[in-house]
Amino acid sequence: MRTILVCVKTPQAGQKISACATRMGLAQSVKSVEGATELFVELGRRQVDVVLIDVGLAAPDPVKFTKTVRVRSPRTGVLLSGATDPRTAAMVVAAGARGVVRSPSNNSDDLLVALAQAIMFATPAMPKPPGEVLPRQRSQLAGMKLTERELQVLRGMSEGKSNAEIGRDLFVSEDTVKTHARRMFRKLGARDRAHAVAEAFRSGLVC
């Protein structure tokens, strides 16, 4: 696993990221910093594979921010998260960002879902040892056992939607979404929604 640097607004957000990374077994690979200034200091100290930052922290010009990261650390991928208009998102990508994870729901899990996508970008392809089933393959096998409704819930989570929003999209109650989610977590061997989304991206269940 490579290195992911997450730029957060508050110490509490950093603690949430650290706790999530620990649950996913990635405590050594994911580091959080507070604010863009600290981020650039950290980039000057070591090689980072992916930078994840909220669009608001890249203000006032996320396009300029992206270009600055790419100039200072050409091998570092940039992934932004947060609500932004399509034009700005397109300009950010044109400036060299991997993408923008939109979070129109203002859901507390948005940052964790964005982290899962950053993990997907940072996960290198791994050779398969003889006779061994890799985690990606296990997730794919588990994915084959998911019902269509469970896959729909998983796709909604990957888009940063809350359980209530997923329920409205699927015309089911929030409690029904939670039931599908629990079954889906169990099949994927996931601890929570961020872990499930990370496994889904790594195994190709969502893209």
Phi and psi in degrees as GROMACS dihedral restraints (atoms count N, CA, C in turn):
[ dihedral_restraints ]
;  ai    aj    ak    al  type     phi  dphi    fc
    3     4     5     6     1   -90.6    20    10
    4     5     6     7     1  -169.7    20    10
    6     7     8     9     1  -101.7    20    10
    7     8     9    10     1   131.3    20    10
    9    10    11    12     1  -118.7    20    10
   10    11    12    13     1   127.9    20    10
   12    13    14    15     1  -111.6    20    10
   13    14    15    16     1   118.2    20    10
   15    16    17    18     1  -106.4    20    10
   16    17    18    19     1   122.6    20    10
   18    19    20    21     1   -94.0    20    10
   19    20    21    22     1   119.2    20    10
   21    22    23    24     1  -118.9    20    10
   22    23    24    25     1   168.3    20    10
   24    25    26    27     1   -88.6    20    10
   25    26    27    28     1   -35.2    20    10
   27    28    29    30     1  -135.4    20    10
   28    29    30    31     1   159.9    20    10
   30    31    32    33     1   -59.2    20    10
   31    32    33    34     1   -33.6    20    10
   33    34    35    36     1   -63.9    20    10
   34    35    36    37     1   -40.0    20    10
   36    37    38    39     1   -65.5    20    10
   37    38    39    40     1   -38.9    20    10
   39    40    41    42     1   -63.3    20    10
   40    41    42    43     1   -39.7    20    10
   42    43    44    45     1   -64.7    20    10
   43    44    45    46     1   -37.5    20    10
   45    46    47    48     1   -65.6    20    10
   46    47    48    49     1   -42.4    20    10
   48    49    50    51     1   -63.5    20    10
   49    50    51    52     1   -45.0    20    10
   51    52    53    54     1   -61.6    20    10
   52    53    54    55     1   -42.7    20    10
   54    55    56    57     1   -64.3    20    10
   55    56    57    58     1   -40.9    20    10
   57    58    59    60     1   -65.1    20    10
   58    59    60    61     1   -44.6    20    10
   60    61    62    63     1   -62.4    20    10
   61    62    63    64     1   -38.2    20    10
   63    64    65    66     1   -64.7    20    10
   64    65    66    67     1   -43.8    20    10
   66    67    68    69     1   -61.6    20    10
   67    68    69    70     1   -30.3    20    10
   69    70    71    72     1   -91.3    20    10
   70    71    72    73     1     3.2    20    10
   72    73    74    75     1    74.1    20    10
   73    74    75    76     1    26.6    20    10
   75    76    77    78     1  -123.1    20    10
   76    77    78    79     1    26.5    20    10
   78    79    80    81     1   -59.1    20    10
   79    80    81    82     1   -32.2    20    10
   81    82    83    84     1   -81.4    20    10
   82    83    84    85     1   -14.1    20    10
   84    85    86    87     1  -102.9    20    10
   85    86    87    88     1   -21.7    20    10
   87    88    89    90     1  -111.1    20    10
   88    89    90    91     1   126.2    20    10
   90    91    92    93     1  -129.5    20    10
   91    92    93    94     1   142.2    20    10
   93    94    95    96     1  -111.6    20    10
   94    95    96    97     1   148.2    20    10
   96    97    98    99     1  -133.4    20    10
   97    98    99   100     1   154.6    20    10
   99   100   101   102     1  -100.9    20    10
  100   101   102   103     1   112.2    20    10
  102   103   104   105     1    84.8    20    10
  103   104   105   106     1   158.9    20    10
  105   106   107   108     1   -65.7    20    10
  106   107   108   109     1   -34.2    20    10
  108   109   110   111     1   -61.2    20    10
  109   110   111   112     1   -47.7    20    10
  111   112   113   114     1   -65.7    20    10
  112   113   114   115     1   -32.9    20    10
  114   115   116   117     1   -60.8    20    10
  115   116   117   118     1   -46.5    20    10
  117   118   119   120     1   -68.3    20    10
  118   119   120   121     1   -32.4    20    10
  120   121   122   123     1   -61.9    20    10
  121   122   123   124     1   -44.7    20    10
  123   124   125   126     1   -66.1    20    10
  124   125   126   127     1   -37.7    20    10
  126   127   128   129     1   -63.2    20    10
  127   128   129   130     1   -30.7    20    10
  129   130   131   132     1   -74.7    20    10
  130   131   132   133     1   -16.4    20    10
  132   133   134   135     1   -89.7    20    10
  133   134   135   136     1   -32.3    20    10
  135   136   137   138     1  -157.2    20    10
  136   137   138   139     1   166.6    20    10
  138   139   140   141     1   -77.4    20    10
  139   140   141   142     1   130.5    20    10
  141   142   143   144     1  -121.1    20    10
  142   143   144   145     1   135.1    20    10
  144   145   146   147     1   -83.5    20    10
  145   146   147   148     1   -41.2    20    10
  147   148   149   150     1  -138.8    20    10
  148   149   150   151     1   132.2    20    10
  150   151   152   153     1  -104.9    20    10
  151   152   153   154     1   127.5    20    10
  153   154   155   156     1  -113.7    20    10
  154   155   156   157     1   124.0    20    10
  156   157   158   159     1  -143.4    20    10
  157   158   159   160     1   142.3    20    10
  159   160   161   162     1   -68.3    20    10
  160   161   162   163     1   140.8    20    10
  162   163   164   165     1   -54.8    20    10
  163   164   165   166     1   -37.4    20    10
  165   166   167   168     1   -62.2    20    10
  166   167   168   169     1   -33.5    20    10
  168   169   170   171     1   -78.1    20    10
  169   170   171   172     1   -17.2    20    10
  171   172   173   174     1   -89.9    20    10
  172   173   174   175     1     1.3    20    10
  174   175   176   177     1   -67.9    20    10
  175   176   177   178     1   158.1    20    10
  177   178   179   180     1   -85.2    20    10
  178   179   180   181     1    -4.7    20    10
  180   181   182   183     1  -137.2    20    10
  181   182   183   184     1    89.8    20    10
  183   184   185   186     1   -62.2    20    10
  184   185   186   187     1   -26.7    20    10
  186   187   188   189     1   -67.2    20    10
  187   188   189   190     1   -46.7    20    10
  189   190   191   192     1   -63.5    20    10
  190   191   192   193     1   -40.0    20    10
  192   193   194   195     1   -58.8    20    10
  193   194   195   196     1   -47.1    20    10
  195   196   197   198     1   -60.6    20    10
  196   197   198   199     1   -44.7    20    10
  198   199   200   201     1   -63.3    20    10
  199   200   201   202     1   -38.4    20    10
  201   202   203   204     1   -63.8    20    10
  202   203   204   205     1   -44.4    20    10
  204   205   206   207     1   -61.3    20    10
  205   206   207   208     1   -43.6    20    10
  207   208   209   210     1   -65.8    20    10
  208   209   210   211     1   -34.1    20    10
  210   211   212   213     1   -72.4    20    10
  211   212   213   214     1   -44.5    20    10
  213   214   215   216     1   -73.7    20    10
  214   215   216   217     1   -31.7    20    10
  216   217   218   219     1  -142.0    20    10
  217   218   219   220     1    79.2    20    10
  219   220   221   222     1   -58.4    20    10
  220   221   222   223     1   -25.0    20    10
  222   223   224   225     1   -88.7    20    10
  223   224   225   226     1     0.2    20    10
  225   226   227   228     1   -92.9    20    10
  226   227   228   229     1   126.9    20    10
  228   229   230   231     1   -83.7    20    10
  229   230   231   232     1   147.5    20    10
  231   232   233   234     1  -117.1    20    10
  232   233   234   235     1   129.1    20    10
  234   235   236   237     1  -129.3    20    10
  235   236   237   238     1   123.1    20    10
  237   238   239   240     1  -104.7    20    10
  238   239   240   241     1   150.8    20    10
  240   241   242   243     1  -131.4    20    10
  241   242   243   244     1   154.4    20    10
  243   244   245   246     1   123.0    20    10
  244   245   246   247     1   172.1    20    10
  246   247   248   249     1   -77.1    20    10
  247   248   249   250     1   126.6    20    10
  249   250   251   252     1  -153.2    20    10
  250   251   252   253     1   157.3    20    10
  252   253   254   255     1   -77.5    20    10
  253   254   255   256     1   154.1    20    10
  255   256   257   258     1   -56.4    20    10
  256   257   258   259     1   -35.6    20    10
  258   259   260   261     1   -64.5    20    10
  259   260   261   262     1   -46.1    20    10
  261   262   263   264     1   -63.7    20    10
  262   263   264   265     1   -42.0    20    10
  264   265   266   267     1   -59.3    20    10
  265   266   267   268     1   -42.7    20    10
  267   268   269   270     1   -64.9    20    10
  268   269   270   271     1   -38.8    20    10
  270   271   272   273     1   -67.7    20    10
  271   272   273   274     1   -37.4    20    10
  273   274   275   276     1   -64.3    20    10
  274   275   276   277     1   -43.2    20    10
  276   277   278   279     1   -65.6    20    10
  277   278   279   280     1   -40.9    20    10
  279   280   281   282     1   -62.2    20    10
  280   281   282   283     1   -28.1    20    10
  282   283   284   285     1   -78.9    20    10
  283   284   285   286     1    -7.6    20    10
  285   286   287   288     1   121.0    20    10
  286   287   288   289     1     2.1    20    10
  288   289   290   291     1   -73.4    20    10
  289   290   291   292     1   151.2    20    10
  291   292   293   294     1   -68.7    20    10
  292   293   294   295     1   -29.7    20    10
  294   295   296   297     1   164.9    20    10
  295   296   297   298     1   176.8    20    10
  297   298   299   300     1  -125.9    20    10
  298   299   300   301     1   121.4    20    10
  300   301   302   303     1   -89.0    20    10
  301   302   303   304     1   107.2    20    10
  303   304   305   306     1   -75.3    20    10
  304   305   306   307     1   144.7    20    10
  306   307   308   309     1  -137.5    20    10
  307   308   309   310     1    67.2    20    10
  309   310   311   312     1   -68.7    20    10
  310   311   312   313     1   -15.1    20    10
  312   313   314   315     1   -79.5    20    10
  313   314   315   316     1   -15.4    20    10
  315   316   317   318     1    56.9    20    10
  316   317   318   319     1    36.4    20    10
  318   319   320   321     1   -81.8    20    10
  319   320   321   322     1   140.3    20    10
  321   322   323   324     1   -65.3    20    10
  322   323   324   325     1   -17.7    20    10
  324   325   326   327     1   -90.3    20    10
  325   326   327   328     1    -0.2    20    10
  327   328   329   330     1   -56.3    20    10
  328   329   330   331     1   -44.9    20    10
  330   331   332   333     1   -64.7    20    10
  331   332   333   334     1   -35.9    20    10
  333   334   335   336     1   -69.8    20    10
  334   335   336   337     1   -36.3    20    10
  336   337   338   339     1   -66.3    20    10
  337   338   339   340     1   -40.8    20    10
  339   340   341   342     1   -62.5    20    10
  340   341   342   343     1   -37.9    20    10
  342   343   344   345     1   -61.7    20    10
  343   344   345   346     1   -41.5    20    10
  345   346   347   348     1   -59.9    20    10
  346   347   348   349     1   -39.3    20    10
  348   349   350   351     1   -70.0    20    10
  349   350   351   352     1   -36.2    20    10
  351   352   353   354     1   -63.1    20    10
  352   353   354   355     1   -38.7    20    10
  354   355   356   357     1   -61.3    20    10
  355   356   357   358     1   -40.4    20    10
  357   358   359   360     1   -59.9    20    10
  358   359   360   361     1   -43.1    20    10
  360   361   362   363     1   -66.0    20    10
  361   362   363   364     1   -33.8    20    10
  363   364   365   366     1   -89.6    20    10
  364   365   366   367     1    -8.8    20    10
  366   367   368   369     1   -82.7    20    10
  367   368   369   370     1   115.2    20    10
  369   370   371   372     1   -77.4    20    10
  370   371   372   373     1   156.5    20    10
  372   373   374   375     1   -67.7    20    10
  373   374   375   376     1   137.0    20    10
  375   376   377   378     1  -116.9    20    10
  376   377   378   379     1   139.5    20    10
  378   379   380   381     1   -67.5    20    10
  379   380   381   382     1   152.6    20    10
  381   382   383   384     1   -96.3    20    10
  382   383   384   385     1   113.5    20    10
  384   385   386   387     1   -63.8    20    10
  385   386   387   388     1   148.2    20    10
  387   388   389   390     1   -54.7    20    10
  388   389   390   391     1   127.8    20    10
  390   391   392   393     1    76.4    20    10
  391   392   393   394     1     1.6    20    10
  393   394   395   396     1  -101.2    20    10
  394   395   396   397     1   138.2    20    10
  396   397   398   399     1   -94.4    20    10
  397   398   399   400     1   115.5    20    10
  399   400   401   402     1   -75.3    20    10
  400   401   402   403     1   158.6    20    10
  402   403   404   405     1   -53.8    20    10
  403   404   405   406     1   -38.7    20    10
  405   406   407   408     1   -60.2    20    10
  406   407   408   409     1   -43.1    20    10
  408   409   410   411     1   -67.1    20    10
  409   410   411   412     1   -37.8    20    10
  411   412   413   414     1   -62.7    20    10
  412   413   414   415     1   -40.1    20    10
  414   415   416   417     1   -66.2    20    10
  415   416   417   418     1   -38.4    20    10
  417   418   419   420     1   -64.4    20    10
  418   419   420   421     1   -41.7    20    10
  420   421   422   423     1   -63.8    20    10
  421   422   423   424     1   -41.3    20    10
  423   424   425   426     1   -65.1    20    10
  424   425   426   427     1   -37.7    20    10
  426   427   428   429     1   -62.4    20    10
  427   428   429   430     1   -32.9    20    10
  429   430   431   432     1   -64.8    20    10
  430   431   432   433     1   -21.9    20    10
  432   433   434   435     1   -92.3    20    10
  433   434   435   436     1    -7.6    20    10
  435   436   437   438     1   -71.5    20    10
  436   437   438   439     1   140.6    20    10
  438   439   440   441     1   -75.0    20    10
  439   440   441   442     1   165.3    20    10
  441   442   443   444     1   -60.7    20    10
  442   443   444   445     1   -37.8    20    10
  444   445   446   447     1   -67.1    20    10
  445   446   447   448     1   -39.3    20    10
  447   448   449   450     1   -64.9    20    10
  448   449   450   451     1   -37.9    20    10
  450   451   452   453     1   -65.6    20    10
  451   452   453   454     1   -38.0    20    10
  453   454   455   456     1   -64.4    20    10
  454   455   456   457     1   -40.3    20    10
  456   457   458   459     1   -64.2    20    10
  457   458   459   460     1   -42.5    20    10
  459   460   461   462     1   -63.0    20    10
  460   461   462   463     1   -41.9    20    10
  462   463   464   465     1   -63.9    20    10
  463   464   465   466     1   -39.8    20    10
  465   466   467   468     1   -62.0    20    10
  466   467   468   469     1   -41.9    20    10
  468   469   470   471     1   -62.3    20    10
  469   470   471   472     1   -39.3    20    10
  471   472   473   474     1   -66.2    20    10
  472   473   474   475     1   -20.1    20    10
  474   475   476   477     1   -92.2    20    10
  475   476   477   478     1     3.5    20    10
  477   478   479   480     1    81.4    20    10
  478   479   480   481     1    16.3    20    10
  480   481   482   483     1   -81.9    20    10
  481   482   483   484     1   148.5    20    10
  483   484   485   486     1   -77.9    20    10
  484   485   486   487     1   167.0    20    10
  486   487   488   489     1   -60.3    20    10
  487   488   489   490     1   -37.7    20    10
  489   490   491   492     1   -64.1    20    10
  490   491   492   493     1   -42.3    20    10
  492   493   494   495     1   -66.1    20    10
  493   494   495   496     1   -41.1    20    10
  495   496   497   498     1   -62.2    20    10
  496   497   498   499     1   -42.2    20    10
  498   499   500   501     1   -59.3    20    10
  499   500   501   502     1   -42.4    20    10
  501   502   503   504     1   -64.8    20    10
  502   503   504   505     1   -39.6    20    10
  504   505   506   507     1   -64.3    20    10
  505   506   507   508     1   -37.0    20    10
  507   508   509   510     1   -95.9    20    10
  508   509   510   511     1    -1.3    20    10
  510   511   512   513     1    60.6    20    10
  511   512   513   514     1    43.1    20    10
  513   514   515   516     1  -133.9    20    10
  514   515   516   517     1   167.0    20    10
  516   517   518   519     1   -76.1    20    10
  517   518   519   520     1   161.9    20    10
  519   520   521   522     1   -63.0    20    10
  520   521   522   523     1   -36.1    20    10
  522   523   524   525     1   -63.7    20    10
  523   524   525   526     1   -36.8    20    10
  525   526   527   528     1   -66.1    20    10
  526   527   528   529     1   -39.5    20    10
  528   529   530   531     1   -60.6    20    10
  529   530   531   532     1   -43.8    20    10
  531   532   533   534     1   -61.6    20    10
  532   533   534   535     1   -37.9    20    10
  534   535   536   537     1   -64.9    20    10
  535   536   537   538     1   -45.7    20    10
  537   538   539   540     1   -62.1    20    10
  538   539   540   541     1   -39.3    20    10
  540   541   542   543     1   -64.7    20    10
  541   542   543   544     1   -43.7    20    10
  543   544   545   546     1   -60.4    20    10
  544   545   546   547     1   -42.4    20    10
  546   547   548   549     1   -65.9    20    10
  547   548   549   550     1   -40.3    20    10
  549   550   551   552     1   -66.4    20    10
  550   551   552   553     1   -42.3    20    10
  552   553   554   555     1   -57.7    20    10
  553   554   555   556     1   -44.9    20    10
  555   556   557   558     1   -62.6    20    10
  556   557   558   559     1   -42.1    20    10
  558   559   560   561     1   -67.8    20    10
  559   560   561   562     1   -35.3    20    10
  561   562   563   564     1   -85.9    20    10
  562   563   564   565     1   -10.8    20    10
  564   565   566   567     1    69.5    20    10
  565   566   567   568     1    31.8    20    10
  567   568   569   570     1   -96.4    20    10
  568   569   570   571     1   146.4    20    10
  570   571   572   573     1   -86.1    20    10
  571   572   573   574     1   -30.9    20    10
  573   574   575   576     1  -158.9    20    10
  574   575   576   577     1  -175.9    20    10
  576   577   578   579     1   -67.8    20    10
  577   578   579   580     1   -36.7    20    10
  579   580   581   582     1   -64.0    20    10
  580   581   582   583     1   -42.3    20    10
  582   583   584   585     1   -63.1    20    10
  583   584   585   586     1   -41.4    20    10
  585   586   587   588     1   -63.6    20    10
  586   587   588   589     1   -42.8    20    10
  588   589   590   591     1   -65.9    20    10
  589   590   591   592     1   -40.4    20    10
  591   592   593   594     1   -60.5    20    10
  592   593   594   595     1   -45.9    20    10
  594   595   596   597     1   -63.0    20    10
  595   596   597   598     1   -37.8    20    10
  597   598   599   600     1   -65.4    20    10
  598   599   600   601     1   -41.9    20    10
  600   601   602   603     1   -67.8    20    10
  601   602   603   604     1   -43.4    20    10
  603   604   605   606     1   -65.0    20    10
  604   605   606   607     1   -32.4    20    10
  606   607   608   609     1   -94.6    20    10
  607   608   609   610     1    -4.3    20    10
  609   610   611   612     1    83.8    20    10
  610   611   612   613     1    10.4    20    10
  612   613   614   615     1   -67.8    20    10
  613   614   615   616     1   -30.8    20    10
  615   616   617   618     1  -133.4    20    10
  616   617   618   619     1   158.2    20    10
